[in-house]
Amino acid sequence: MNLQMDVWPVAVATIALESEIEECYHHLSNREMHFAAASAAGNCSRQGGATKMAVSPFLDAFESEISRVSNALYNLLQSAESIAAALLKDANGLMTKCSRKMMEPSALEKELARIKSEAVSLQDRVLRLKQIIRHNADELTRIALEADGKLGTAALDETERYFNKEPWTDDVSSGNIVMFLSDIFSIVRDIENSGKDKDGKGWVAPSSFERVTTKYWVREQSLPEVLLKSVSELPLLIYGRAGLLHENPKKPNKEDLWESLASPISSIYFDSPNMDLYKERIKRSEGAKLFRVRWYGNKPKGDESIFLELKTHHECWVDNKSVKERVVIKERNMPKLIDTSDGMWSEEYAVELVKEASPNEKEESIQESAALLLEIRSLFCKLKLRPCVRTKYTRCAFQSSKNNNLRLTIDRDITVIDEACIVQNKGAWCLEDFSVVLHGCDCQDSLRCV
C-alpha cells in the first residue's frame, strides 16, 4: 500500500485583498471629504454607519479568505495524520509477520525499506506544510496590519482569533504525527534488530550516572522540525512505560503530546546564605556540588515520593567523571532534612528513611542510597542550605527504553520562581503550587512572582 500526500502550495489571495483595501480606502476618503464639506455648511450628521459600510467589503473578503485558507491547511494536516495512522498499521502488521516468520527475508527487507522511506517522506512533507502555514500566517498578519492602518479596522484581532486554534496552533496534529512516527520508526528498528534485547520492562532513571550534556536554544517555530526529525533517531520516552505509545496500533488513539505525554518537571535548588554552592559551580571548581529537589507533575505531599539529586563536577585531569546521583525520600521528611538542629544523622536513620520511600529496593541499593542521603545531610549541616530558586518546565524526552546511552530532551514553558524568602512555618519547606503567581504583583511573604 503506497501512501502519498501532495502538499499543494495553499496561498492567501494577497492581490485580491490588497485591491479591496485600496477600493475601500478610496470610498472612505470620498465619504470623509463629503462629511467635511457638510460640516462646513452646518449640515453635519454622524458618519459612523457610513464608515462601517465603506470598509465592510474588505472585512467580508478578509473573513472569507482567512476561513478558506484555514480550512485548506487544516484538511492537509488531517490528511497527514491519516497517512501516518495507516503507515503505523502497516508497520505493526509487518512486525506481526516478522515475529511469526510469515515472510521471506527478501520480501521483509523490501517492505521494511518501503515503510521507512514513506515515513521519511511524510516527515519532509509535514515540514513543508509547516513552512506553508507560517508563510500564510505572515501574509495574513501583514494584510491585517495594512488594513488597520489605512481603514481603521480591527482585522488583526480577527487573525488572532483564528491563530489561536488549528491549523495555526497545531500542537495537537503535530503531536499526533510525531507520536505516530515515533512508533513507526521504533517498529522499524525492532525489526532491523530482530527483536533483540526486548525485556518488556519500562525505562527507569538510574540512581547514579556519568553524563556529558550539550544544551541548545531552539526557536519555537523550529520546534516541529526538531520533533519530527528526532523520532527517526530516538523514540519518545514515557517514564516507567515500555513498548509503543499507541497501545493498539490497529486503532490508534489521539493524544495531545504536550498535554498527555510530556512531563511537567519542577526542581528547587538549594544553597547557603552566602551562595557557596553557586559560587563554586560558576568557577567550575573541582568537586563543586549542586543540590536540588525534583518532582514530576503536581508537588508531592505527605507519603508521596520526592527526588533528592546531587551533582558533582570533576575536572578533566581527575580520574572521576562528573556525576549525578539521586535518592528518594517521602515528601513529609523534607522539613527534617532542612532542620539541622539535631546535627548529623546516623546510618541507621538514613537507611530507615530510604527504606520508607523504597521498600522494595535491594539491600545493596538501599545502602548506597543511604550513603548519598548522609552526604546530602552533611551539606545541610555544614552550609545551612535553604531553598533559593525553583525551575518549572514541560519536558518531552527521546530515548530508547532499553538503555541510557543517548537521551534528547526538549523543555518548554520554562519558568523561574523565587523561593529564597519562603517562611518555613507550619511545616512548609517551599512554596505550594497555588501560591506561585505568574505575573507582576506586589509581593507578600506568601507569594512569589516569576
N, C-alpha and C positions, 0 to 999 in steps of 0.2 A: 504494500500500500504506500504509494508516494504521496506525501503531504506537502502542499505548496501554499504559500501566502504571498501574493504580489502586493507590495506596498506602493499603491498609486500615490503620486505626489499631491495630496489634498492641499489646496491653497485657498487663501482668502481672496475674494474678488476685490482686490485693492483698488483698481482703477474705477470700478463702478461706485465704490463707497466714497472715494475722493471726489468723484464727479457730483455725487449727491451733496457732499459738504459744500462745494462751490456753488451749486444751484441754490441750496438753502441760504447760503451766505448772501447771494445776490438778492433773493427775495427779502431776506431780513434787512438788508441795507436799504432797499426801496421803502420798506414799511417804516423804518426809522426816520428816513427823510420825510415821508408823508406825515409822520407823527410830529416831527419838529416843526413843519410848516403849519400844521393845525394848531399846535401850541402857541405859535407866534400870533395866530389870528384869534386866539382866545377860544377856539373851538376844540378843546382838548378832551379826549376820553382815554381811559386806561387801555394799554396795549398788551397786557399780559396774555390774553387769549389769542391775539394776532401773532405774537411771538411764538407761542406754542404751535400754532398752525404752520408757521413758516419753517420750523425745524422738524416737524413730525415726519416728513418724507424720509429724512436721513435716519431718524430714530427707528422707524419701521424697517428700513432697509438693513440697518445695523443689527437689529434684533433678529431679523430673518437670516442674515449671513452668519452670525455667530452661532445660531442654532443649527444651521446646516453643517457648518464645519465641525461643531461639537459632535453631532450625530455620526458624521462620516468617520471621524477619528475614533469615536467610541466603538463603532462597528468593527474597525480594523483591530482594535485591542481585543475585542471579544473573539474575533476570528483567530488571532494569535493564541489566545488562551485555549480555544477549542482544539487547535492543531497540537498544542503542547499536551493536552489531555489524551488525544488519540495516540500521540507518539509514546507516551508513558504506557498506555495499554499494550502497544506493540512490543515495547521493551520488556514489559512484565511477561508477556506471552512467550517471548524469546527465552527469558530466564527459565520459565517452566519447561520449555522444550529442551533447554540445555541440561537442566537438572535431571530430567528423565531420559536423557540421551536419545532424543527423538529426531535428531538431525545429524547429517554427515558434517564433519568438521569444516569442509569447504563451504557448504551451504550456510552453516552457522557463522563463519567468518564473513561471508558476503552480506548477510542480514545485519550483522553487528556493525559492519562498516557503513551500511546504509543508514541505520538509526543514528549512529554517531555523526555522520555527515549532515543529516537533516536537523539534528539538534544544534549543530554549529551554525547551520544556515538560519535556523529560527533565531538564534542569538543575534546574528547580524541584521536580520530583518526587523526585529524588535528595536534594536538600537537605531536603525534608520527611522523607524516610526517615532521614536523619542525625539529625534532631531526635527522631524516634520512638526511634531506637536509644539516644540519650543519655538520654531520659526513662526508658526501661525499665532502663537501667543504674543510674540513680539510685534507682529504686524497688527493684530487687533488692538494691542495697547497703544501703538503709535497712532493709529487712526482715531482711537478714542480720545487721546490727548489733543490731537489736531482739531477734532470736532468741539471738544470742550473749550478750547482756546478761541475758536472762531465763532461758534454758535452759542456758547454759554450753556451747553447741555451737560448731562451727568453720565456720559457714555462710559467713562472709566469705571464708575460704580457698577454699571451693567456687566462689564467684562469681569470684574472681581466676583460678582455673583455666580458667574459661570465657572471661573477659575478655581472656585472652592470645591469643585466636585469633578468626578471623572468626565472626560479623559485627561483633563488638565492637571489635576492632582491624582495621579494614577497609582498610588501606593498599593491599592488592593489588586488591580490587574497585574501590575508589575511583580508584586509579591507572589501571586499565584503562579505566574510564568517562571519566576526564579525557583519556586518550590518544585514545580514540575520538572524543570531542567536538572535540579539537584538530584532528584530521584532517577531520572533517565541516565545521567552520567554515572551515578552510583551503581546502577544495574550494569551498565557497560563495563565499568571497572571490575565488578564482581565476576562477570563472565570472562573477561580477559584474564583475571587471576584464578579462574576455575574454582571460585568459591573458597579459596584457601583462607585459613585463619579466621573463620567465622565461628565465634563462640557464643553469639546470641546475647552478649552482655552489653549494656549501655556504657557509654564513656563516663568515667568518674574522675574528677580532678585529683591529681596526685597531691599528697600532703607535703611533698618537697620535690623541687626540680630546678635544674640549672636552666637559665634562659638567656637567649640573645634576642633583643627586641628592636625592631625598627618601626618608627611611627611616621605617619604622613597626614597632612591635611588634605581633604578631598572636598571639592565644591559640591554643593547639594545637587546641582544639575548633572554632575558626573557620576552620582551615586548609582543610577540604574546600570551604567556601563560596568562599574566595578562589581556590582552584584551579579550581573549576567555572565561576566567573564570569569568570575571566581568559581562558580559552581561547576565549571568544566574541569577544574583542578582539584577542588575540595568540596565535599558535601556540606550542606547546612547541618549544624550540630545542635541537638537539643539535649540539655543536661539530663543524664540518667535515662536516656532513651536510645535504643538501637534500631537498626532497620530503616525502612523508608519513612518519609514524612507522611505519605498517604498510606493509611493502614490498609485500605482496599484500593489498589490501583485500577481495578475494573470499574469502580465507582468512586472516582477521586472527589474528595471533599474540598470546599473552598474555604481558605482561612486567610486572614489578614496577617501578612508576615510580621509586621512591626507590632501589631496588637496581640497576636496569639502566640507566635513562636519566638520572638525576640525577648530577651530577659532584661527587666529593669534592675539595675545594679546600683547600690549605694555603698559608699566607703567613707568612713570617718577616720581622718588622720590625726594622730596624737603627737604631742611634743611637750617639751618642758616650758616653763615660763620664759626662759631665755632662748627658746627655739634651737636648742643644741643639736637635735637630730637633723633639722633643716639645714643648719649651717655646715655640718659635716657632709651632708648629702650633696649640697651645692658644690663644695670643694672636691667632691668625689674622693674623699679620704679613704684609705684602706680600712676596711671593716665598718664603714659608715652604714648605719641602720635606718630603716624606715618601718614604722609600725602603724597598722591600720586595722580597723574592724570593718568587716564586709558582710552584706546580706543581699539576698535576691528577692525582688518583689517588695511587698509591704514590710515595714520594720517588724522584726520578730518580737514576741512578748513572752515573758514567763519561761515556760519549759521549751519554747521553740529554740532551735539552734542558731548560733551566730559564729562567724568565722574570724579568728584572730590570725593575722598574717604579718610575718616578719621578713623583710627583705634585707639582705646583707650584701654590700658591694665589696668586691675584691679586685685589686689591680691586676693587670696582665702578668706582672712579674711574680705574683703569688700563685702557689700551686693550686689553690682552690678557685673555682669559678663563682661568679655571683649567683645567688640562690634565693628562691622564695620558698618559705615554709609556712604551713598553716596548721592550726589546731582548732577543734570545735569545742565550744562550751555552751551551756544554756544561757539565754539572754539574762535571766534573773541573777546570774552570777557576775555580770559586768560591774555593778557597784562594788562588789567585794574586791575585784581586781584593781579598781581605781583607788579605793581606800587603802592606803599603805600604813595606817596607824598600827597595825599588828605585825608589821615587818615582813620578812621573807616567809614563804610557805614551806611546809615540809614536803618531802617527796610523796608521802602517803596522801596528803591532802590534794596535791596536784593530780595524782592518779585517780582519786575519788571524783574530782571534777571532770576529768576526761572520760571516765567510765560512765558517769551520769549522762553525758551527752552522746557517747558512742558505745553502748553496752555490748555490741556485737563485734567490736574490733578484736583482733588477735592481741595476745599479751605483748608481743614484741612491739607492735604498732602503738599500743597504749603507753608503753614505757617511753618510746620516742616522743610521743605527743606530750607526755607529762614533763619530759626534759625541756621541750620547747616552751611549754607553759611556764616553767620555772625561770627560764631565760627571760621571758617577757615580763614576768613578775619582778625580776631583778631590775629591769629597766625602769619599771614604775617606781620601785623603791629608791633607786639611785637618782632619777631625773624628775620625779613627781609629774609624770605625764598626765595630760588632760586633753580633752577634745579641742581641736583647733579649727578644722575645716572639713566640710563634707562635700564629696562629689557625687553627682547622681546622673545617670545616663541610661539609655536603652541600647543594649548590645545585641548584635547579630553575629554569630560565630560560625566559621567554616573550619571543619577539622574532621579527619577520619575518626570514627568511633572505635577504631582498633588500636590506635597509638597516639602518642603526644609529640610526634616528630615535627609536625608543622601545623601552625594554627594562625588563622586570619580572623581578626575581629573588627567589626565596624560599629562605632559608637555614635549615636545621635542624641539630640536634645540634651546636650551636656550642660549641667547646672552646677554652680559652685555656691555653697551655703556657709555662712559664718557660724561656727559652733563655739568660738572662743569664749564667749561670755555667758554660756549656759549656767544657770543657777542650779547646782546639784542638790536640790532639796526634794523631799518626798520620794527619795529613791531614784529620781531621774538622773541619768548619766549623759543624755544627749537630747536634742530636740525631738519631739514627736512629729510624725509626718504632718499632722493637721496644723502645727504651729509654724510651719515654714511658709513665708509669704513670698510669692513670686513676682512682686512688683514693688516699686518705691513706696515707702511709707515712713512715718515717724516711729523708729524702732523703740520697743519697750523690752523689758527683761525677758518676757515670754515669747518674743517674736524675733526672727532674724530675717533680714531682707537679702535677696540674691543680688 
